[in-house]
Amino acid sequence: MGDSLHQFLSLWTFDVFILANLVLAAGWYLWAVRRVRVLDQWNPWLTTCWLAGVALLGVVYLGPISAWSHTFFWAHMTQHLVVMMAVAPLLVLGAPVSLAFAASSALTRRRWALPILRSSAVRLLTNPIITWLLFAAVLVGVHFTSFYNWALENHDVDTFIEQPLYLVAAFLFYFPLIGSNLQPSRPSHGHRLLSLGLMMIPEAITGAVIYFAPVILYPVFDKARPFGLDPMGDQQLSGALMWALVMVVDSGWMMLAAVEWFASEERAGHRIDRQIADELAQETMRQ
């Protein structure tokens, strides 16, 4: 076990393109926060979420996990699960759209930001039904077509198509469901919880099919490896990760959505209480 771990940690990958984009994402956010804080306050928790998401991308795309992702199925699956289940929602919680709007000048907001936010394209891309279907289609379609093996055999396809596809689909899915980003309209809290819960279905199906498959699904992984599980055991571990782990992680995001719901109801209750108190005070003064 110790030798295997040492071998795993001894191999690293370094991609200048990915590193540059991560630095750019972190740098833009910190610049925007600094600009906003000159005029107003910005919650440090939002900054923490964004930077944590960027850091996790670095972990799965620049470290040992990335280096072994074309040797071990579980390493490749871990990349996708971290991006879909952790990175995307953390970036959403960072409220980048709200930050970009707040950091923009009044002229930019009036000429560009508001028209874009009110456009039919943005309404479509933030519709929770559309984003659910998109995320499910990417999840199921990529795993059960020849695309997956093609991406594994082609570095450019993996880097410029598959990786961004997972991140964008997951980001759009979580965007209307959690956090405080500006958008044309938000679904009800009940709808948000339902959407998060229903996403477990395609995730569980995908994981179960991979786990119970009697043959190796992806030829790239059907080869000798220097250590660790054999190809079938590796495939079963990967299916189990998607099947079981996503249930736990999705439950956590559902709990967050429920907390946001309760907080919203509490704020609404306080507003009603203040209105009643004001009406009673006015009535008393009239008497």
N, C-alpha and C positions, 0 to 999 in steps of 0.2 A: 504493500500500500504506500509506504514511504517513498520507494523508488518511483512508483507511478506518479505520485504527486509531484515529485521533483522533476520528472520528465515533462509533466504537463506545464509546470510553471517556468521551465527553462526555455520554452519556445514562445516568442512574442511576435506580433505583427505590427507594422507601423505604416500607416497610410496618410501621406501628407494632405491629400484632398479632404479626407474625413477630419483630420486634426484641424485644418484651416477652417472648415465649416463650424466645428464645435467652438473654436476660439471666436469666430465671428458672431455666433449666436449668443455666447456669453458676453462678449464685448458690447454688442448692440444693446442688450438688455440692461447692463450696468450703466451704459451711457444714458439710456432713456430714463432709468430710475433717477440718476443724478439730475437730469434736466427737469423731471417732474417734481422732485423734492425741493427745488428752488422756489416753486410756487405753492406746493401742496405736500401732503404726507403720502407716503407709499408704504403699505404694510410689508415689513421685512419677511413675513411668512411667504408672501407671494414670490419674492426674490429667491428665498430658499428653495421653494418648489421648482422654479425654473432651473436654477443652477444644479440641483440634484438630478433633474432629468437630463441635462446636458452631460453631467459627470457619468451617469449610468450609460449613456450612449458611448462615451469613451471607454468604459470598462468592457462592454460587449463587442466593440468594433475595433479596438486597438490593442487589447491584451491577449492573454493565452486563449481565451474562449474563441476569439476570432481566428487565431493561428491554427486551432484544431477543428474549426467548424466544418471543414471539408473532409475531415477524417472520421469524426464522431458525429453521429446524428444528434445525440443529446446536446452537444455543444451548439450545433446549428439551431436546434429547437429552443435552447436557452436564449439565444440571441433574439429570436422572434418573440418569445414570451415576455422577456424583459421590455422590449420595445412596445409591444401591444398592451401589456398589463401594468407597466410601471412608468416607462418614459413618457408615453403619450398623455396619460392622465396628469402626470406631474407638470408637463409643459402647459396643459390646459389650465391647471390650477395656478400657474404663474400669471395668468390673465394677460398674455402678450397683446391681444387686440385692444383691451382697455388701456394698457400702458402706451401702445403706439398712438392711440387717439389722444391721450392726455399729454403726450410729449410733442404732439404736432402743434403747429401754429394755428391761429384762428382761421387764417386764409386756407390753409391746407385742409382743415376740418370741413370748411364750407364747400370748397371746390372738389375735394377728392374723397375724404373719409366718409362723410354723411351720404353722398350719392352711392358709394360702393356698398356701405352697410345696408342701404335701403334697396339695393338692386335685386332683381329677380334671381340672379345667379347665386347671391349670398343666401337668399331665402331658401333656395333649393338645397344648397350645401349645408345648411343648418337645420333642415327638416329632419327630425329624429327618425322618421320612417325610412327616408332615403339613406341616411348615414348608417342605419342598422343594416339595411340590405347591402350597402356597399362593403361594410366591414365583414359581414358574413360571406359575401361573394368572394372577397379577397382571401379570407381564411380557408374556405372550402376549395375554391377554384385553384389556388396555388398548390395546395397539397395533393390534389387528386387529378392533376393534369401533368403533361410532360414538361410544363414550365419549371417545376421545382428542380428536376434533374438538370434541365438546361441551364438554370441559374447557377447550380452547383458546379457545373463544368465550365462556366464562362464568368470570369472575374468582373468584366464590365457590366454584364447583365445583373449580377448579384449586387454590385455597388451602386449602379445608376438606375436600376429598375426595381429589383425586389426589395432592397432595404428601404428606399423612399416610399414604396408602395405600402408596406406595412405601417410605417410611421404616419403617413398622411391619412390612410384609411382609419387607423385607430384614433388619431387626433380629431378627425371630423366626427367620429362616433361619440367620443366623450365630450366634445365641445358644447353641445346644447344640454348636456346632462349634469355636469358638475361645474363648480367654479363661478366666476363672476365676470366673464367676458361680455363685452357689448355685442349684441346681435339683434336682428330685426324683431324676433319674438322668441319666447322660451316656452317649452312644453310645461304642462302642469307637473307638480312634484310626483304625483302618482304615476304619470306617464314616464317620468325619468326612471323611477324605480322599476317599473315594468320593463322598460327597454334594457336596463342593465341586467335584470333577471333573465330575460329571454335570450340574451347573448350567450348565456351558458349552454344553450342547446346546440348550436353549431360547434362551439368549442368542445363540448363533451363528445359529440358525434365524431368529430375529427380525431380526437385523442383515442377514442375507443376503437375506431377502424384501424388506426396505426398500431395500437397495442395488440389487437386480435388478428392482424393480418398473418396468414400462414406462410407468406413468402416475403422476401426483401423487396420493399416498394421502390427503393431508389438505388439503382446500380452503383452510383458513386460511393455509397457506403458499404457495398458488398465486396470488401477487399480486406487483406490482412492489415492489422494495426499493431503498432509497437507495444501496446499495453492496453489494459482495460477489457471491457466486454467484447464478446464476439458480435458480428453484425446483427444477428437476431435479438440477442439480449440488449444491444444498444438501441435497436428499434423499439423494443417493448418499453425500455426505460423512457424513451422520448414520448411515446404515446401516453405513458402513465403521467409524465410531467404535465402534458397538456390536459389530460383528462381530470386529474385530481387538483393540481396546483391552481389552475385558473378558477376553480370553484371557490377556493379559499380567498384568492386575491379579489375576484369579482364581488364576493360577499363583503369585503372591506370597502370597496367603492360604493356598494349599495348602502352600507352603514353611513358613509359620508353623505350620500344623497338624502338619507333619512334624517341625519342631523341638520342638514340645510333646510329640510322641510319643517322640522320642529322649530328651528330658529325663526323661520319665516312666519310660522303661525304665532309664535310668541310675540314677534314684532307687531303683527297685525292685531293681536289681543291688546298690546299696550296702546296702540293707536286708538282702538275703540274705547278703551278705558279713559284715555285723555279726552276724547270727544264727549263721552258721557259726563265726565267731571266738568268740562267747560260748559256744557248745556245746563247742568245743575247749578253751576255758579251763576250763569246768566239768569236763570229762572229765579234764583234767590235774590239777585240784585233787583229784578223787576218787582218782586214782592215787597 
